[in-house]
Amino acid sequence: MTLKKIVKMSTKSQISTELSESISNVLGKNAKILYKSLIRMESRGDKVDNRVLVVTAFRVFITTTKVPTRIDNGFHLMEIEALESKKANHLSITLIHEHKPVSILIGEEGTSEGVINAIHALIAAFDDLFPNVAMEDIVTKVNLPFPLQPVSGTRKHSTCGDFSNQYAAMCDLCQTPFRAEVAWDIDTIYLAHDIRMLHLKDFDHLDQRDLIPLVMALQHNTWFDGVCGDGVRVGGEAWEAVARLLRAAAPPPRQLSWRGAALRHDHAARLGHALARARHPPAMHTFDLSQNHIEDKGAISMLTGLGNNPDGLRYIALSQCGLTGKTVSHLAVMLNDSPCHLSTLSHLDLSHNNLKDDVHNLYNFLAQPNVLKHLNLINTETTLENMWGALLRGCAARLATLLLARNPWSAARRPRDPPPSFRQFFTACLALTDLDFSYCKMPPDALKSLLLGLACNESAAGVKLNLAGVLSSSQAAHVLESCVHGVRCLQALDLSDNSKCDCLEIRHIK
């Protein structure tokens, strides 16, 4: 069905030409009127008042029937929270932040044609605004005694999922100026480079308030799959727009990155609460809140909201967030409770957090066959000697980047023999390319096991090994000198900040 057909079926013919012209004048020349219909407004008691329902591109108005007319009520399409009908010719419209609904009667008692036409006009308006998104995914509650039909709007949609029109609608909602240069950047640059993540840094020349409609325009956009606010510090209103995006968006966002933006635990907690109350199951598979002091409270809230993602997480980055083992324990439970993460999670970065040996809770997950390619535990106070059994069983096939710098090798005062699984892992790993043990003070026997394991590896190639600051004794230096020449898979070896290496002859490695 088309909007043109609905208009013909409506009671538009009952609206005089004089009244139509008066409505057009009061709404202004820029208002695109999609639909008009005579209605009756329920007021106090049994009293009803004659009014006109007007649906425009972004807003709905209720005007008087006298000429010159005036606007009695008006609201944005995105302010509609519920559409309900108590009887055939009745329509109740509940607005966000309004307790009392707008209650109207259309047509004769016992006939629903007028209400159906009005609802279909709203469907067409939403289709103009958000192509390929059902009205039921936009309006929180739709409770009507008749089935809804798909209705085509009147517009030809633009590029990037019609983002420019959605941005214009949100500017209208927020009462902020429409920035033509923003729309041009999206329609031209983002389209040309197939950029599917909105980068707010591209628009940081705008005022804070001007960022709000940009974020809100993502709510039902089918081109973008996420938002990146790296380095962008936003105020409370803008952050609420981000939370609303996670809570109400359809389709739900799949990526969120907000690195180094001075976020605190309450910022992350608001996102977590939004995810927990989302209308649709979370689809977010990638999130990065690194370099923000969100602490355990914020991180656990965020992870809790993401835990029931039926498609699994792919990328988790919480580096330098002020976390402890509490977050790791929660993360481990979440990953182990949902087997889907085993086949999706490829990147895990928990570096520069004081995790200590609570990271051992992750070993049950790491010990199962998984698809992890990148594991970063740099500077987490994690003892290294006990993790290799888990890595050997679950990570040897795919792990490419293993970053363990600035961690103690063992909690024991006297160095113990490295576990057999340590050498076995480096013999068995198939995809390893980057390995960082810098400043770990690795004992000579462990260094020997590492090098001999790599020397026996017939699958790995192009490995970059960082041993900066590792050689704490002349014995370790001689182990390196005697074993490294047999490691054919090495492409680069970093031996900086090792005073014991000054006399070593290692020429064949960059």
C-alpha positions as CSV (number, residue, x, y, z in Angstrom):
1,M,0.0,0.0,0.0
2,T,1.1,3.6,-0.7
3,L,0.6,6.7,1.2
4,K,-1.1,8.3,-1.8
5,K,-3.8,5.6,-1.6
6,I,-4.2,6.1,2.1
7,V,-4.8,9.9,1.6
8,K,-7.5,9.1,-0.9
9,M,-9.2,6.8,1.5
10,S,-9.0,9.2,4.4
11,T,-11.4,11.9,5.4
12,K,-9.3,14.6,3.8
13,S,-12.3,15.5,1.6
14,Q,-14.0,16.8,4.7
15,I,-11.3,19.4,5.3
16,S,-12.1,22.6,3.4
17,T,-9.6,24.2,1.1
18,E,-9.6,27.3,3.3
19,L,-8.7,25.2,6.4
20,S,-6.0,23.3,4.4
21,E,-4.4,26.5,3.4
22,S,-4.5,27.8,6.9
23,I,-2.9,24.6,8.2
24,S,-0.1,25.0,5.6
25,N,0.4,28.6,6.6
26,V,0.7,27.9,10.3
27,L,3.1,25.0,9.9
28,G,5.3,26.9,7.5
29,K,6.4,26.5,4.0
30,N,9.2,24.0,4.9
31,A,6.7,21.5,6.5
32,K,6.0,18.5,4.2
33,I,2.5,17.4,5.0
34,L,2.0,13.7,4.4
35,Y,-1.5,13.2,5.7
36,K,-4.5,15.2,7.2
37,S,-7.7,14.0,8.8
38,L,-10.5,15.4,10.9
39,I,-10.5,13.9,14.4
40,R,-12.2,14.4,17.8
41,M,-10.1,14.9,20.9
42,E,-11.3,13.4,24.1
43,S,-11.0,15.9,26.9
44,R,-12.5,16.1,30.4
45,G,-15.5,14.0,31.1
46,D,-17.5,13.1,27.9
47,K,-16.5,16.3,26.1
48,V,-14.9,16.0,22.7
49,D,-13.4,18.8,20.6
50,N,-13.1,18.8,16.8
51,R,-9.5,18.9,15.6
52,V,-7.3,18.1,12.6
53,L,-4.5,15.4,12.8
54,V,-1.6,16.3,10.6
55,V,1.3,14.0,9.9
56,T,4.5,15.7,8.4
57,A,7.9,14.3,7.6
58,F,9.3,14.6,11.1
59,R,6.4,15.6,13.3
60,V,2.7,15.1,14.1
61,F,0.5,18.1,14.8
62,I,-3.0,18.6,16.1
63,T,-4.6,21.8,15.0
64,T,-7.9,23.6,15.6
65,T,-10.6,23.5,12.9
66,K,-11.3,27.2,12.9
67,V,-9.7,29.6,10.4
68,P,-7.2,31.0,11.1
69,T,-6.1,27.7,12.7
70,R,-3.6,27.3,15.5
71,I,-1.5,24.4,16.7
72,D,-3.0,22.7,19.8
73,N,-0.4,20.0,20.2
74,G,2.6,18.7,18.4
75,F,5.3,16.1,18.9
76,H,8.2,14.5,17.0
77,L,7.8,11.0,15.5
78,M,10.7,9.8,17.7
79,E,8.8,10.9,20.9
80,I,6.1,8.3,20.3
81,E,6.4,5.5,22.8
82,A,3.1,3.7,22.4
83,L,0.2,3.4,19.9
84,E,-2.9,1.7,21.3
85,S,-6.6,1.4,20.5
86,K,-9.4,0.7,23.0
87,K,-12.1,0.5,20.4
88,A,-12.6,0.6,16.7
89,N,-12.4,4.3,16.1
90,H,-10.1,5.2,19.0
91,L,-6.3,5.9,19.0
92,S,-4.1,6.5,22.0
93,I,-0.6,8.0,21.5
94,T,1.7,7.9,24.5
95,L,4.8,10.1,24.3
96,I,8.2,9.7,26.0
97,H,8.3,11.6,29.3
98,E,4.5,12.3,29.1
99,H,2.2,10.4,31.5
100,K,-1.1,11.4,29.9
101,P,-1.5,10.0,26.4
102,V,-3.0,11.9,23.5
103,S,-6.5,10.3,23.0
104,I,-8.3,10.8,19.7
105,L,-11.4,9.5,17.9
106,I,-11.4,9.1,14.1
107,G,-14.5,8.3,12.1
108,E,-17.8,6.9,13.2
109,E,-18.5,4.7,16.2
110,G,-17.8,1.0,15.4
111,T,-15.7,1.7,12.3
112,S,-11.9,1.4,12.3
113,E,-11.1,2.7,8.8
114,G,-10.0,6.2,10.1
115,V,-7.7,4.8,12.7
116,I,-6.2,2.3,10.3
117,N,-5.6,5.1,7.8
118,A,-3.9,7.2,10.5
119,I,-1.7,4.3,11.6
120,H,-0.7,3.6,8.0
121,A,0.2,7.2,7.5
122,L,2.5,7.0,10.6
123,I,4.0,3.8,9.1
124,A,4.7,5.6,5.9
125,A,6.3,8.5,7.8
126,F,8.5,6.1,9.7
127,D,9.4,4.3,6.4
128,D,10.4,7.7,4.9
129,L,12.6,8.3,7.9
130,F,14.0,4.7,8.5
131,P,13.8,2.6,5.4
132,N,13.6,-1.2,5.9
133,V,12.9,-0.8,9.6
134,A,9.5,-1.9,10.9
135,M,7.5,0.6,13.0
136,E,7.2,-2.0,15.8
137,D,11.0,-1.8,16.1
138,I,10.9,2.0,16.5
139,V,7.8,2.5,18.7
140,T,8.2,0.6,22.0
141,K,4.6,-0.6,22.3
142,V,2.1,-1.1,19.5
143,N,-1.2,-2.7,20.7
144,L,-3.8,-2.5,18.0
145,P,-6.9,-4.7,17.2
146,F,-6.0,-5.0,13.6
147,P,-2.9,-6.2,11.7
148,L,-0.5,-3.7,10.3
149,Q,0.3,-3.6,6.6
150,P,3.6,-2.4,5.1
151,V,3.2,1.0,3.7
152,S,5.7,2.7,1.3
153,G,6.7,6.2,2.0
154,T,7.0,9.1,-0.5
155,R,10.7,9.7,-0.5
156,K,13.6,8.4,-2.6
157,H,16.2,7.5,0.0
158,S,19.8,8.8,-0.1
159,T,23.1,7.0,0.5
160,C,24.4,5.5,3.7
161,G,21.0,4.2,4.7
162,D,19.5,7.6,4.3
163,F,21.6,9.0,7.1
164,S,21.4,12.6,6.1
165,N,17.6,12.6,6.4
166,Q,17.8,10.9,9.7
167,Y,20.4,13.4,10.9
168,A,18.1,16.2,9.8
169,A,15.2,14.6,11.7
170,M,17.3,14.4,14.9
171,C,18.4,18.0,14.5
172,D,14.7,18.8,14.4
173,L,14.1,16.8,17.5
174,C,17.0,18.3,19.4
175,Q,16.4,21.8,18.1
176,T,19.9,22.1,16.9
177,P,21.0,23.5,13.5
178,F,21.4,21.1,10.6
179,R,25.1,21.1,9.5
180,A,25.2,20.6,5.8
181,E,28.9,19.9,5.9
182,V,28.3,16.9,8.2
183,A,25.8,15.4,5.8
184,W,28.2,16.0,2.9
185,D,31.0,14.2,4.7
186,I,28.8,11.1,5.4
187,D,27.2,11.0,1.9
188,T,30.6,11.5,0.1
189,I,33.6,10.4,2.1
190,Y,32.0,7.7,4.2
191,L,30.3,6.3,1.2
192,A,33.4,6.4,-1.0
193,H,35.5,4.5,1.5
194,D,32.7,2.2,2.7
195,I,33.1,3.3,6.3
196,R,30.6,1.6,8.5
197,M,31.6,3.1,11.9
198,L,30.7,6.7,12.7
199,H,33.9,8.4,13.9
200,L,33.0,11.4,16.1
201,K,36.6,12.6,15.9
202,D,35.8,13.6,12.3
203,F,33.3,16.1,13.7
204,D,35.0,17.3,16.9
205,H,35.0,20.9,15.6
206,L,31.3,21.0,16.4
207,D,29.9,22.0,19.7
208,Q,29.1,19.2,22.2
209,R,25.4,19.7,21.7
210,D,25.8,19.3,17.9
211,L,27.1,15.7,18.4
212,I,23.9,14.6,20.0
213,P,21.7,14.4,16.8
214,L,24.7,12.7,15.1
215,V,24.6,9.8,17.6
216,M,20.8,9.7,17.7
217,A,20.7,9.4,13.9
218,L,22.3,5.9,14.3
219,Q,19.4,4.5,16.2
220,H,17.7,2.9,13.2
221,N,20.2,3.4,10.5
222,T,21.1,0.3,8.4
223,W,24.4,1.5,7.0
224,F,26.4,2.1,10.2
225,D,27.1,-0.8,12.6
226,G,28.8,1.2,15.4
227,V,30.2,4.4,16.7
228,C,33.8,5.4,17.6
229,G,34.4,8.2,20.1
230,D,38.1,7.7,20.7
231,G,39.6,10.8,22.3
232,V,36.2,12.6,22.3
233,R,35.0,13.8,25.7
234,V,31.2,14.2,25.8
235,G,28.8,15.7,28.3
236,G,25.9,14.1,30.0
237,E,23.3,14.7,27.2
238,A,25.6,13.2,24.6
239,W,26.4,10.2,26.7
240,E,22.7,9.7,27.3
241,A,22.3,9.6,23.5
242,V,24.9,6.8,23.4
243,A,23.0,4.9,26.1
244,R,19.8,5.3,24.3
245,L,21.5,4.0,21.1
246,L,22.4,0.8,22.9
247,R,19.0,0.5,24.6
248,A,16.6,1.3,21.7
249,A,18.5,0.8,18.4
250,A,17.1,-1.5,15.7
251,P,19.2,-3.0,14.3
252,P,21.4,-3.0,17.4
253,P,24.9,-1.6,17.1
254,R,27.7,-4.1,16.7
255,Q,30.8,-2.0,17.5
256,L,31.6,0.6,20.1
257,S,35.0,2.2,20.7
258,W,35.6,5.0,23.2
259,R,39.3,5.0,24.0
260,G,41.1,7.6,26.1
261,A,38.1,9.9,26.6
262,A,38.3,10.4,30.4
263,L,35.3,8.1,31.0
264,R,34.6,7.0,34.6
265,H,32.8,4.0,36.1
266,D,29.4,5.7,36.0
267,H,29.8,6.3,32.2
268,A,30.4,2.6,31.6
269,A,27.7,1.6,34.1
270,R,25.1,3.6,32.2
271,L,26.0,1.7,29.0
272,G,25.8,-1.6,30.8
273,H,22.4,-0.7,32.2
274,A,21.2,0.3,28.7
275,L,22.4,-3.0,27.3
276,A,20.6,-4.9,30.0
277,R,17.3,-3.1,29.3
278,A,17.7,-3.2,25.5
279,R,14.6,-3.9,23.5
280,H,16.5,-6.4,21.3
281,P,19.2,-8.9,22.1
282,P,22.6,-7.3,22.0
283,A,24.5,-7.7,18.8
284,M,27.7,-5.9,19.9
285,H,30.7,-8.1,19.1
286,T,33.4,-5.4,19.4
287,F,34.0,-3.0,22.2
288,D,37.0,-1.0,23.3
289,L,37.0,1.2,26.4
290,S,40.8,1.2,26.9
291,Q,42.5,4.1,28.7
292,N,39.5,5.1,30.7
293,H,39.4,4.6,34.5
294,I,36.1,2.7,34.5
295,E,37.3,0.3,37.3
296,D,35.6,-3.0,38.1
297,K,32.2,-1.5,38.6
298,G,32.0,0.0,35.1
299,A,33.6,-3.0,33.3
300,I,31.5,-5.6,35.1
301,S,28.3,-3.7,34.3
302,M,29.3,-3.4,30.6
303,L,30.2,-7.1,30.4
304,T,27.0,-8.1,32.1
305,G,25.0,-6.3,29.4
306,L,27.0,-8.0,26.7
307,G,26.9,-11.4,28.2
308,N,23.8,-12.6,26.5
309,N,24.9,-11.8,23.0
310,P,23.7,-14.9,21.1
311,D,26.2,-14.4,18.3
312,G,29.3,-14.2,20.6
313,L,31.9,-11.5,21.2
314,R,34.8,-11.0,18.9
315,Y,36.9,-8.2,20.3
316,I,37.3,-7.1,23.9
317,A,39.8,-4.3,24.9
318,L,39.9,-3.0,28.4
319,S,43.5,-1.9,28.7
320,Q,44.5,0.6,31.3
321,C,41.1,0.7,32.9
322,G,42.0,0.4,36.6
323,L,40.7,-3.2,36.8
324,T,41.4,-6.0,39.3
325,G,40.8,-9.7,39.3
326,K,37.1,-9.1,40.0
327,T,36.6,-8.1,36.4
328,V,38.6,-11.0,35.1
329,S,36.6,-13.5,37.2
330,H,33.4,-12.0,35.9
331,L,34.7,-12.1,32.3
332,A,35.8,-15.7,32.8
333,V,32.4,-16.8,34.0
334,M,30.7,-15.0,31.1
335,L,32.9,-16.6,28.5
336,N,32.7,-20.1,30.0
337,D,28.9,-19.9,30.4
338,S,28.4,-19.1,26.7
339,P,30.1,-21.6,24.4
340,C,29.5,-19.3,21.4
341,H,32.4,-17.1,22.5
342,L,34.8,-20.0,21.8
343,S,34.1,-19.7,18.1
344,T,34.1,-15.9,17.9
345,L,36.5,-14.2,20.4
346,S,39.7,-13.4,18.5
347,H,41.1,-10.4,20.4
348,L,41.4,-10.0,24.2
349,D,43.4,-7.0,25.7
350,L,43.5,-6.7,29.5
351,S,46.9,-5.1,29.6
352,H,48.1,-2.5,32.2
353,N,45.6,-3.6,34.9
354,N,46.5,-5.0,38.3
355,L,45.0,-8.4,37.7
356,K,47.7,-10.6,39.5
357,D,46.9,-14.3,39.4
358,D,43.2,-13.9,39.2
359,V,43.8,-14.1,35.5
360,H,44.0,-17.9,36.1
361,N,40.2,-17.9,36.0
362,L,40.5,-17.4,32.3
363,Y,42.4,-20.6,31.9
364,N,39.3,-22.8,31.6
365,F,38.3,-20.7,28.6
366,L,41.8,-20.6,27.1
367,A,42.2,-24.4,27.5
368,Q,39.2,-25.1,25.3
369,P,39.8,-25.0,21.5
370,N,39.1,-21.4,20.6
371,V,39.8,-18.9,17.8
372,L,41.8,-16.4,19.9
373,K,44.4,-14.6,17.7
374,H,45.5,-11.8,20.0
375,L,46.1,-12.0,23.7
376,N,47.6,-9.0,25.6
377,L,48.4,-9.3,29.3
378,I,51.3,-6.8,29.4
379,N,51.9,-5.4,32.9
380,T,49.2,-7.2,34.7
381,E,51.3,-8.7,37.5
382,T,50.4,-12.1,36.2
383,T,52.9,-14.9,36.9
384,L,53.7,-16.6,33.6
385,E,54.8,-20.1,34.4
386,N,51.4,-21.6,35.0
387,M,49.5,-20.5,31.8
388,W,51.1,-22.8,29.2
389,G,49.1,-25.9,29.7
390,A,45.9,-23.9,28.9
391,L,47.5,-22.2,25.9
392,L,48.8,-25.4,24.6
393,R,45.4,-27.1,24.7
394,G,43.3,-24.3,23.4
395,C,45.3,-21.6,21.6
396,A,48.1,-23.3,19.7
397,A,46.3,-23.5,16.4
398,R,45.4,-19.8,15.9
399,L,47.2,-17.5,18.4
400,A,49.3,-15.0,16.4
401,T,50.1,-12.3,18.9
402,L,51.0,-13.1,22.5
403,L,52.1,-10.0,24.6
404,L,53.3,-10.8,28.1
405,A,55.8,-8.0,28.8
406,R,56.6,-6.7,32.3
407,N,55.2,-9.7,34.2
408,P,57.0,-11.9,36.8
409,W,57.9,-15.4,35.6
410,S,57.1,-17.1,38.9
411,A,55.8,-16.3,42.4
412,A,58.5,-18.6,43.9
413,R,61.6,-17.0,45.4
414,R,63.9,-19.6,43.7
415,P,63.3,-20.2,40.0
416,R,61.8,-23.6,39.2
417,D,62.2,-25.6,36.0
418,P,59.8,-24.4,33.4
419,P,56.8,-26.7,32.8
420,P,57.1,-29.0,29.8
421,S,54.0,-27.3,28.3
422,F,56.0,-24.1,27.9
423,R,58.4,-25.6,25.4
424,Q,55.6,-27.7,23.9
425,F,53.5,-24.7,23.2
426,F,56.2,-23.0,21.1
427,T,56.8,-26.1,19.2
428,A,53.1,-26.6,18.5
429,C,51.9,-23.1,17.7
430,L,51.0,-22.7,14.1
431,A,50.2,-19.0,13.6
432,L,52.5,-17.2,16.0
433,T,54.0,-13.9,14.6
434,D,54.5,-11.6,17.5
435,L,55.8,-12.6,20.9
436,D,56.7,-10.1,23.7
437,F,58.5,-11.2,26.8
438,S,60.3,-7.8,27.4
439,Y,61.3,-7.0,31.0
440,C,60.0,-10.3,32.3
441,K,63.3,-11.3,33.9
442,M,63.0,-14.8,32.5
443,P,65.3,-17.4,34.1
444,P,67.9,-19.0,31.8
445,D,66.1,-22.4,31.8
446,A,62.9,-20.8,30.6
447,L,64.7,-18.9,28.0
448,K,66.3,-22.1,26.7
449,S,62.9,-23.9,26.6
450,L,61.5,-21.0,24.6
451,L,64.2,-21.0,22.0
452,L,64.4,-24.7,21.7
453,G,60.6,-24.9,21.3
454,L,60.7,-22.3,18.5
455,A,63.6,-24.1,16.9
456,C,61.5,-27.3,16.7
457,N,58.6,-25.4,15.2
458,E,58.2,-26.3,11.5
459,S,55.0,-24.3,11.0
460,A,55.6,-20.8,12.3
461,A,57.4,-18.2,10.2
462,G,58.2,-14.5,10.4
463,V,58.1,-14.4,14.2
464,K,59.0,-11.2,15.9
465,L,60.4,-11.9,19.4
466,N,60.9,-9.1,22.0
467,L,63.4,-10.0,24.7
468,A,64.3,-6.4,25.7
469,G,65.5,-6.3,29.3
470,V,65.1,-10.0,29.8
471,L,68.7,-11.2,30.1
472,S,69.5,-10.5,33.7
473,S,72.6,-12.7,33.9
474,S,75.6,-13.8,31.7
475,Q,74.2,-17.3,31.8
476,A,71.0,-16.2,30.1
477,A,73.0,-14.3,27.5
478,H,75.1,-17.4,26.7
479,V,71.9,-19.5,26.5
480,L,70.6,-17.0,23.9
481,E,73.9,-17.1,22.0
482,S,74.0,-20.8,21.8
483,C,70.4,-21.5,20.9
484,V,69.1,-18.6,18.8
485,H,70.9,-19.6,15.6
486,G,68.8,-22.7,15.4
487,V,65.5,-20.7,15.4
488,R,64.7,-20.5,11.7
489,C,61.2,-19.0,12.2
490,L,62.6,-15.7,13.6
491,Q,62.2,-12.6,11.5
492,A,63.2,-10.0,14.1
493,L,64.7,-10.1,17.6
494,D,64.7,-7.2,20.0
495,L,67.5,-7.3,22.5
496,S,67.5,-3.7,23.6
497,D,68.3,-2.8,27.2
498,N,70.3,-6.0,27.8
499,S,73.7,-5.1,29.1
500,K,74.7,-8.7,29.0
501,C,74.3,-8.9,25.2
502,D,77.0,-6.4,24.3
503,C,79.5,-9.0,23.4
504,L,77.1,-11.5,21.7
505,E,77.5,-12.2,18.0
506,I,74.0,-12.3,16.6
507,R,74.2,-11.0,13.1
508,H,71.6,-12.9,11.1
509,I,68.5,-11.4,12.8
510,K,67.3,-7.8,12.3
